[in-house]
Amino acid sequence: MTAASVGASPTVEAEASRRSPVVGPAASDLAASARGVLGPGTDSRVGATRAPASGAPGRLSPVEVAPPASSGRPTRGRWDPPLRPLRVVGRFVGPPQPWAPGHRGVDLLAAAGTPVLAPDDGVVAFAGMVAGRPVLSIDHPGGLRSTYEPVASRVVVGDRVARGQVIAVLVAEPSHCATTCLHWGARRGETYIDPMTLIDRGPLVLLPLR
């Protein structure tokens, strides 16, 4: 059952709508009206739910990232991946301006029903619907926030979560990928960052296209 967003701050979910693919100037058409609901600088294209064609900026052939086996708790400040295996099909593309089009996160290939894991300890900041998409956000130490969509949350606002805990399961729709994928975003303060820079990664392994 998806957790409700009652009591959540109206600004906590800017990141959920800021991961629109780079497809043209229309990406910021709804930004001004969305700022009042989702926070400052939001790039919110409610209808933009499809990925750009193969080869467009931000899109990759599936690449598997194999994190090294852990011999204990990861180095402080480093995250664990939210999915295993970690298959990246859409890379982070930071916008030149906060309101400009971009892809404010990475897309991870996985089947519907796949458990989503907390990358680090934290507190649930938001769990609910944003622009028709089920979204979950968690605040972490160091001013970091992680965001996941589309997911069916297993936690509610205010819950404390532990690194590696199942926080949600991936759902099939709505997805902006050609197939089911998890959009994983990260933010430090008000600045969106590539979540892949926060994890210890092993070698990249190219996967065959299907």
Protein Blocks (a to p, Z undefined) as FASTA:
>chain_A
ZZdfehiafklmmmmmmmcccfbjklmmmmmmmmmmnoghiacdfklmbccdehiahiac
dddddddddfbdcdehiacdfbdcdddfbdcdddfbfkbgcdebddddddehiacddfbd
cddfbgcdeehiacdddddehhiacdddddddfbdehiacdehiafbdcdfbdcfbfbdc
ddddddehjaccdfklmpccddddddddZZ
